């Protein structure tokens, strides 16, 4: 462990120097960096230069997920020798604590994304930031969200802006409009979502006049990448770091005739009879959730009581744990009843606190369970094991990739095996297919704007 107060000498990789130079030479930049490539230190190096060397910037706002704002950015500033002298203030906590933090004289102000609307509209502090860094640009993909509208309102006064993410289009190309609207005020993909949609997409799934989804027109993908390429670079960790081998595996389970009848009847009628209980789904979104629960083995009724339908996934999980031959396994679950049923059968420990993380990385937890929503940015679990089992899947590509990246990252010494327990002929198969399709779209985007380090030669 690094001794408190001891600064680490920064010896940037070639790609890190390239990315820092890109931010310095582009007042607007979108930097798509995969896990483990050091996006914080890359950006902080550019900030140091702009603020304390060239004096082009006076006051910087960093917007990040809460834990990353509170812990990761301050830790990075304190860690590297070349950042010495860069002052910062962390704008989190109670309203009074946030106000005090904003009034503190600093170069860098780090705020969590949930407080962007408060900062702009309610804090009473003038928005005098001449540079903004959005850590996780993908969290601004919703143009209806308060954080998007608030930041867009003050965006014209900002001289320089950087968008950082590893997952720019987790739900497809439609996500990109809002992200680039914030960055370049609509210069590349248009000022209005309707214009972007009409230019690059056509209706896909619809019911009469109601359009549920859109798909890109022929050639649209390439045209979108071309439009944003001048301010965008992307880097995959597999291109620049020595990464372990990655093996993806599907483990299929099959429902009995009786179990399948409960599932299929519910899917058809949106109502299920389980003994004395009747469970209904009021719309398609609820139906999707209920079917995912059933595929996992249990379903909640209207009073939030779980009714067990089958144990097929638990049996498959037992086989996988046995097959690991004592090697630690990390199990990703989605619903609370998944966790309860897993706990009933196996001696597991939930990864929640820093003590849990430490115990896992020390190899002291044979079976750990984690929820994808809590397995987000900056959580390093690669030292404790290399086997991940998805007991229940999520529709969110971002959460899916983030969870996989807890083990599949720099520093992992073993081949990473990711098992997906899939209930045959159920919505599980649809989710896995959707994740694969989204991943293909995102990979195409990242490849299209991939940084060309030969430019440096």
C-alpha positions as CSV (number, residue, x, y, z in Angstrom):
1,X,0.0,0.0,0.0
2,X,1.1,3.5,-0.8
3,X,2.3,5.4,2.3
4,X,0.1,8.4,3.2
5,X,1.5,11.6,1.7
6,X,3.9,9.8,-0.6
7,X,3.4,11.0,-4.2
8,X,3.7,8.6,-7.1
9,X,5.8,9.7,-10.1
10,X,3.7,10.0,-13.2
11,X,5.1,8.1,-16.2
12,X,2.4,8.3,-18.7
13,X,1.9,5.6,-21.3
14,X,2.0,6.9,-24.9
15,X,-1.8,6.7,-25.2
16,X,-2.2,8.7,-22.0
17,X,0.0,11.5,-23.3
18,X,-1.9,11.4,-26.6
19,X,-5.3,11.7,-24.8
20,X,-4.1,14.6,-22.6
21,X,-2.7,16.4,-25.7
22,X,-6.1,15.8,-27.4
23,X,-8.0,17.5,-24.5
24,X,-5.5,20.4,-24.5
25,X,-5.8,21.0,-28.3
26,X,-9.6,20.6,-28.4
27,X,-11.8,23.0,-26.4
28,X,-14.6,20.5,-26.9
29,X,-13.6,16.9,-26.6
30,X,-15.3,13.5,-26.2
31,X,-12.9,10.9,-24.8
32,X,-14.2,7.4,-24.8
33,X,-11.8,5.5,-22.5
34,X,-12.5,1.9,-21.3
35,X,-12.0,0.8,-17.7
36,X,-8.5,0.9,-16.4
37,X,-7.0,3.3,-18.9
38,X,-6.7,6.1,-16.4
39,X,-9.2,8.7,-17.6
40,X,-9.0,10.7,-14.3
41,X,-5.2,11.3,-14.4
42,X,-5.3,11.9,-18.2
43,X,-7.8,14.7,-17.7
44,X,-6.2,16.1,-14.5
45,X,-2.9,16.4,-16.4
46,X,-4.7,18.5,-19.0
47,X,-6.4,20.6,-16.3
48,X,-3.1,21.3,-14.5
49,X,-1.6,22.5,-17.7
50,X,-4.6,24.7,-18.6
51,X,-4.9,26.2,-15.1
52,X,-1.4,26.4,-13.8
53,X,0.9,26.5,-16.8
54,X,-0.9,28.2,-19.8
55,X,-3.4,30.0,-17.6
56,X,-6.2,29.5,-20.1
57,X,-8.7,28.3,-17.5
58,X,-9.4,29.7,-14.0
59,X,-12.2,27.5,-12.5
60,X,-13.1,23.9,-13.4
61,X,-16.2,21.9,-12.5
62,X,-16.0,18.1,-12.5
63,X,-19.4,16.3,-12.6
64,X,-19.2,12.6,-11.6
65,X,-21.1,9.8,-9.9
66,X,-21.4,10.4,-6.2
67,X,-18.8,7.9,-5.0
68,X,-16.4,8.8,-7.8
69,X,-16.8,12.5,-7.0
70,X,-16.3,12.0,-3.3
71,X,-13.4,9.4,-3.4
72,X,-11.8,8.8,-6.8
73,X,-11.1,12.3,-8.1
74,X,-9.6,13.6,-4.8
75,X,-7.5,10.4,-4.4
76,X,-6.1,10.8,-7.9
77,X,-5.2,14.5,-7.2
78,X,-3.4,13.5,-4.0
79,X,-1.7,10.5,-5.6
80,X,0.4,12.0,-8.5
81,X,3.5,14.1,-8.1
82,X,2.9,16.2,-11.2
83,X,-0.5,17.4,-9.8
84,X,1.0,18.9,-6.7
85,X,-0.4,22.4,-6.2
86,X,-3.8,21.7,-7.9
87,X,-6.4,22.8,-5.3
88,X,-9.8,21.2,-5.2
89,X,-13.1,21.3,-3.3
90,X,-15.6,18.4,-3.1
91,X,-19.2,19.7,-3.4
92,X,-21.1,16.8,-1.7
93,X,-23.1,16.3,1.5
94,X,-25.7,18.5,3.1
95,X,-26.7,21.8,1.5
96,X,-24.6,23.8,3.9
97,X,-21.6,21.6,3.3
98,X,-22.0,22.0,-0.5
99,X,-22.4,25.8,-0.2
100,X,-19.3,26.0,2.0
101,X,-17.4,23.9,-0.6
102,X,-18.4,26.2,-3.4
103,X,-17.3,29.2,-1.5
104,X,-13.9,27.7,-0.8
105,X,-11.1,29.2,-3.0
106,X,-10.0,26.4,-5.4
107,X,-9.1,25.6,-9.0
108,X,-11.2,22.4,-9.2
109,X,-14.8,21.8,-7.8
110,X,-16.0,18.3,-7.9
111,X,-19.8,17.7,-7.7
112,X,-22.0,14.6,-8.0
113,X,-24.3,14.6,-11.0
114,X,-27.5,14.6,-8.9
115,X,-26.7,18.1,-7.7
116,X,-26.2,19.8,-11.0
117,X,-29.7,21.1,-11.1
118,X,-29.3,22.4,-7.5
119,X,-26.0,24.1,-8.4
120,X,-27.5,25.9,-11.4
121,X,-30.9,26.8,-10.0
122,X,-30.9,26.7,-6.2
123,X,-27.4,27.2,-4.8
124,X,-27.4,30.9,-5.2
125,X,-23.7,30.7,-6.4
126,X,-23.1,32.2,-9.8
127,X,-22.0,29.6,-12.4
128,X,-18.6,31.0,-13.2
129,X,-16.8,27.9,-14.4
130,X,-14.9,28.2,-17.6
131,X,-14.2,24.5,-18.0
132,X,-16.5,21.5,-17.3
133,X,-15.6,17.8,-17.2
134,X,-18.4,15.3,-17.3
135,X,-17.1,12.0,-15.9
136,X,-19.6,9.5,-17.3
137,X,-21.0,11.4,-20.2
138,X,-23.5,8.6,-20.7
139,X,-25.3,9.8,-17.6
140,X,-26.4,12.9,-19.7
141,X,-28.0,10.8,-22.4
142,X,-31.6,11.6,-21.3
143,X,-32.6,15.0,-22.7
144,X,-35.6,15.2,-20.5
145,X,-33.6,14.9,-17.3
146,X,-33.2,18.0,-15.0
147,X,-29.4,17.6,-15.0
148,X,-29.3,17.8,-18.8
149,X,-31.6,20.8,-19.0
150,X,-29.7,22.6,-16.2
151,X,-26.3,22.0,-17.7
152,X,-27.5,23.0,-21.2
153,X,-28.7,26.3,-19.8
154,X,-25.3,27.3,-18.6
155,X,-23.3,25.6,-21.3
156,X,-22.9,28.7,-23.5
157,X,-20.8,30.4,-20.8
158,X,-18.3,27.5,-20.6
159,X,-15.2,27.8,-22.7
160,X,-13.9,24.3,-22.5
161,X,-15.8,21.0,-22.0
162,X,-14.6,17.3,-21.8
163,X,-17.0,14.3,-21.9
164,X,-15.5,11.1,-20.5
165,X,-17.1,7.6,-20.8
166,X,-16.4,4.0,-21.6
167,X,-20.0,3.4,-22.7
168,X,-21.1,6.2,-25.0
169,X,-24.1,4.5,-26.6
170,X,-25.2,1.8,-24.1
171,X,-28.7,1.8,-25.5
172,X,-27.8,2.5,-29.2
173,X,-27.0,5.5,-31.3
174,X,-30.0,7.5,-30.2
175,X,-28.2,8.1,-26.9
176,X,-25.5,10.1,-28.6
177,X,-27.7,13.1,-29.5
178,X,-28.1,14.4,-25.9
179,X,-24.4,13.7,-25.1
180,X,-23.1,15.8,-28.0
181,X,-25.8,18.4,-27.6
182,X,-24.3,19.2,-24.2
183,X,-20.8,19.1,-25.7
184,X,-21.0,21.2,-28.9
185,X,-24.5,22.8,-28.4
186,X,-25.9,20.9,-31.4
187,X,-23.2,21.7,-33.9
188,X,-22.6,18.2,-35.1
189,X,-25.8,16.2,-34.5
190,X,-28.3,19.0,-34.6
191,X,-30.0,21.2,-32.0
192,X,-33.2,19.2,-31.9
193,X,-33.7,15.5,-31.2
194,X,-36.5,15.4,-33.9
195,X,-34.1,16.6,-36.5
196,X,-31.5,14.0,-35.4
197,X,-34.2,11.3,-35.5
198,X,-35.5,12.3,-38.9
199,X,-32.0,12.6,-40.4
200,X,-30.5,9.3,-39.3
201,X,-33.4,7.0,-38.2
202,X,-36.6,5.4,-39.3
203,X,-39.5,4.0,-37.2
204,X,-38.9,0.4,-36.1
205,X,-41.5,-1.0,-33.7
206,X,-44.8,0.8,-33.7
207,X,-48.5,0.5,-33.0
208,X,-50.6,2.6,-35.5
209,X,-49.3,6.2,-34.8
210,X,-47.4,5.3,-31.7
211,X,-43.6,4.7,-32.4
212,X,-41.9,2.6,-29.8
213,X,-38.4,2.5,-31.3
214,X,-36.2,3.6,-34.2
215,X,-33.5,2.0,-36.2
216,X,-30.7,3.7,-38.1
217,X,-31.1,4.3,-41.8
218,X,-28.6,2.6,-44.2
219,X,-25.3,4.4,-43.9
220,X,-26.5,6.5,-40.8
221,X,-24.0,4.9,-38.4
222,X,-21.0,5.8,-40.5
223,X,-22.4,9.3,-41.1
224,X,-22.9,9.9,-37.3
225,X,-19.4,8.7,-36.6
226,X,-18.0,11.0,-39.3
227,X,-19.9,14.0,-37.9
228,X,-18.4,13.6,-34.4
229,X,-15.0,12.3,-35.3
230,X,-13.2,15.7,-35.2
231,X,-13.8,16.1,-31.4
232,X,-13.8,12.4,-30.4
233,X,-11.2,9.8,-29.6
234,X,-11.7,6.3,-28.3
235,X,-9.5,3.8,-26.8
236,X,-10.1,0.2,-25.8
237,X,-8.2,-1.3,-22.9
238,X,-7.5,-4.4,-25.0
239,X,-5.6,-2.2,-27.5
240,X,-3.4,-0.5,-24.9
241,X,-3.1,-2.8,-21.9
242,X,-2.1,-6.4,-21.4
243,X,-5.6,-7.8,-20.6
244,X,-6.4,-11.4,-19.5
245,X,-8.3,-13.7,-21.8
246,X,-12.1,-13.3,-21.6
247,X,-14.5,-16.3,-22.0
248,X,-18.3,-15.8,-22.2
249,X,-20.4,-18.9,-21.5
250,X,-24.1,-19.6,-21.5
251,X,-25.6,-22.2,-19.2
252,X,-29.1,-23.1,-20.2
253,X,-31.8,-24.5,-17.8
254,X,-35.2,-25.8,-18.9
255,X,-38.5,-25.4,-17.0
256,X,-40.7,-28.4,-16.3
257,X,-44.1,-28.6,-18.1
258,X,-45.9,-27.3,-15.0
259,X,-43.4,-24.4,-14.5
260,X,-43.5,-23.5,-18.2
261,X,-47.3,-23.4,-18.0
262,X,-47.2,-20.8,-15.2
263,X,-44.7,-18.7,-17.3
264,X,-46.4,-19.0,-20.7
265,X,-49.9,-18.4,-19.3
266,X,-48.7,-15.3,-17.5
267,X,-47.0,-14.1,-20.7
268,X,-50.2,-14.6,-22.7
269,X,-52.8,-13.3,-20.2
270,X,-50.6,-11.0,-18.1
271,X,-52.1,-12.8,-15.1
272,X,-50.7,-15.8,-13.2
273,X,-52.5,-18.1,-10.7
274,X,-50.2,-19.5,-8.0
275,X,-52.4,-21.5,-5.7
276,X,-54.6,-19.0,-3.9
277,X,-52.7,-16.0,-5.2
278,X,-53.3,-14.2,-8.5
279,X,-50.5,-12.0,-9.9
280,X,-51.1,-9.5,-12.7
281,X,-49.0,-7.2,-14.8
282,X,-50.6,-3.8,-15.6
283,X,-48.5,-3.0,-18.7
284,X,-45.7,-4.3,-21.0
285,X,-42.9,-2.9,-18.8
286,X,-44.2,-4.5,-15.7
287,X,-44.8,-7.7,-17.7
288,X,-41.2,-7.7,-18.8
289,X,-40.0,-7.4,-15.1
290,X,-42.4,-10.1,-13.9
291,X,-41.2,-12.5,-16.7
292,X,-37.6,-11.9,-15.8
293,X,-38.4,-12.7,-12.1
294,X,-40.1,-15.9,-13.2
295,X,-37.2,-16.9,-15.4
296,X,-35.0,-16.5,-12.3
297,X,-37.3,-18.7,-10.2
298,X,-39.7,-16.5,-8.2
299,X,-42.1,-13.6,-8.6
300,X,-43.5,-10.8,-6.4
301,X,-47.2,-10.3,-5.8
302,X,-48.9,-6.9,-5.3
303,X,-48.0,-7.0,-1.6
304,X,-44.3,-7.6,-2.4
305,X,-44.4,-11.2,-1.3
306,X,-42.2,-13.6,-3.3
307,X,-43.7,-16.8,-4.7
308,X,-41.2,-19.5,-5.8
309,X,-41.9,-21.1,-9.2
310,X,-38.7,-23.1,-9.7
311,X,-35.2,-23.8,-8.5
312,X,-33.6,-24.5,-11.9
313,X,-31.2,-21.5,-11.7
314,X,-30.1,-22.4,-8.2
315,X,-29.3,-25.9,-9.3
316,X,-27.2,-24.6,-12.2
317,X,-25.5,-22.2,-9.8
318,X,-24.6,-25.1,-7.5
319,X,-23.1,-27.0,-10.5
320,X,-21.0,-23.9,-11.5
321,X,-19.8,-23.3,-7.9
322,X,-18.8,-27.0,-7.7
323,X,-17.1,-26.8,-11.1
324,X,-15.0,-23.9,-9.9
325,X,-13.2,-26.4,-7.6
326,X,-12.8,-24.0,-4.7
327,X,-11.9,-21.0,-6.8
328,X,-13.8,-17.8,-5.6
329,X,-16.9,-16.9,-7.6
330,X,-18.7,-13.6,-7.8
331,X,-22.5,-14.0,-8.4
332,X,-24.5,-11.1,-9.9
333,X,-28.2,-11.0,-8.9
334,X,-31.0,-8.5,-9.8
335,X,-34.0,-9.1,-7.6
336,X,-34.1,-9.2,-3.8
337,X,-35.8,-12.6,-3.9
338,X,-32.8,-13.8,-6.0
339,X,-30.5,-12.8,-3.2
340,X,-32.7,-14.3,-0.5
341,X,-33.0,-17.7,-2.3
342,X,-29.2,-17.7,-3.1
343,X,-28.5,-17.0,0.6
344,X,-30.8,-19.8,1.7
345,X,-28.8,-22.4,-0.4
346,X,-25.2,-21.1,-0.3
347,X,-22.9,-19.6,2.4
348,X,-22.4,-16.3,0.6
349,X,-21.2,-12.8,1.6
350,X,-22.6,-9.7,0.0
351,X,-20.1,-7.1,-1.5
352,X,-21.3,-3.8,0.1
353,X,-18.7,-2.2,2.2
354,X,-14.9,-1.5,1.8
355,X,-14.3,-4.3,4.3
356,X,-16.2,-6.7,2.0
357,X,-14.1,-5.5,-1.0
358,X,-10.9,-6.0,1.0
359,X,-11.9,-9.5,2.2
360,X,-12.8,-10.5,-1.4
361,X,-9.5,-9.2,-2.8
362,X,-7.6,-11.0,-0.1
363,X,-9.2,-14.3,-1.2
364,X,-11.3,-14.7,2.0
365,X,-14.7,-15.0,0.4
366,X,-15.4,-18.2,-1.6
367,X,-18.8,-17.1,-2.8
368,X,-19.6,-13.4,-3.1
369,X,-22.8,-11.8,-4.3
370,X,-23.1,-8.4,-5.9
371,X,-25.9,-6.2,-7.4
372,X,-24.9,-4.6,-10.7
373,X,-26.2,-1.2,-9.6
374,X,-23.6,-1.2,-6.7
375,X,-20.8,-2.6,-8.9
376,X,-20.3,0.7,-10.7
377,X,-17.3,2.8,-11.6
378,X,-14.0,2.5,-9.8
379,X,-14.7,-0.8,-7.9
380,X,-11.7,-3.0,-8.2
381,X,-12.4,-6.7,-7.5
382,X,-9.9,-8.3,-9.9
383,X,-7.5,-9.5,-7.2
384,X,-10.1,-11.8,-5.5
385,X,-11.2,-14.0,-8.4
386,X,-11.8,-14.4,-12.1
387,X,-15.2,-16.1,-12.3
388,X,-18.4,-14.2,-12.6
389,X,-21.9,-15.8,-12.7
390,X,-24.9,-13.9,-13.9
391,X,-27.8,-15.4,-12.0
392,X,-30.2,-12.9,-13.4
393,X,-29.6,-10.4,-16.2
394,X,-30.2,-6.7,-16.6
395,X,-31.4,-4.8,-19.7
396,X,-28.8,-2.1,-19.0
397,X,-25.7,-2.6,-21.1
398,X,-23.8,0.0,-19.0
399,X,-24.5,-2.0,-15.7
400,X,-23.7,-5.3,-17.5
401,X,-20.4,-4.0,-18.8
402,X,-19.5,-2.2,-15.6
403,X,-20.1,-5.4,-13.6
404,X,-18.0,-7.5,-15.9
405,X,-15.2,-4.9,-15.7
406,X,-14.9,-5.5,-12.0
407,X,-13.0,-8.7,-12.8
408,X,-12.0,-8.1,-16.4
409,X,-9.5,-5.3,-16.0
410,X,-5.8,-4.4,-15.8
411,X,-4.2,-6.4,-12.9
412,X,-6.3,-9.5,-13.5
413,X,-3.8,-12.4,-13.7
414,X,-6.2,-15.2,-14.7
415,X,-8.6,-15.9,-17.6
416,X,-11.9,-14.3,-16.8
417,X,-14.9,-16.6,-17.2
418,X,-18.3,-15.0,-17.3
419,X,-21.2,-17.5,-17.0
420,X,-24.8,-16.5,-17.8
421,X,-27.5,-18.8,-16.4
422,X,-30.3,-18.6,-19.0
423,X,-33.8,-20.1,-18.7
424,X,-34.5,-21.5,-22.2
425,X,-37.4,-20.0,-24.3
426,X,-37.9,-17.2,-21.8
427,X,-37.2,-13.4,-21.8
428,X,-33.7,-14.3,-20.6
429,X,-32.8,-15.1,-24.2
430,X,-34.2,-11.7,-25.4
431,X,-32.2,-9.8,-22.8
432,X,-28.9,-11.6,-23.7
433,X,-29.6,-10.9,-27.4
434,X,-30.4,-7.2,-26.7
435,X,-27.1,-6.8,-24.7
436,X,-25.2,-8.4,-27.6
437,X,-26.7,-6.1,-30.2
438,X,-26.1,-3.0,-28.1
439,X,-22.5,-4.1,-27.6
440,X,-22.0,-4.5,-31.3
441,X,-23.3,-0.9,-31.9
442,X,-21.1,0.5,-29.2
443,X,-18.1,-1.4,-30.4
444,X,-18.7,-0.1,-33.9
445,X,-18.8,3.5,-32.5
446,X,-15.6,3.1,-30.5
447,X,-13.8,1.5,-33.5
448,X,-15.0,4.3,-35.8
449,X,-13.4,7.0,-33.7
450,X,-10.5,5.1,-32.3
451,X,-7.4,7.1,-31.5
452,X,-4.7,6.8,-34.0
453,X,-1.4,7.1,-32.0
454,X,0.6,7.2,-35.2
455,X,-0.4,10.8,-35.4
456,X,2.1,11.3,-32.6
457,X,5.0,9.8,-34.5
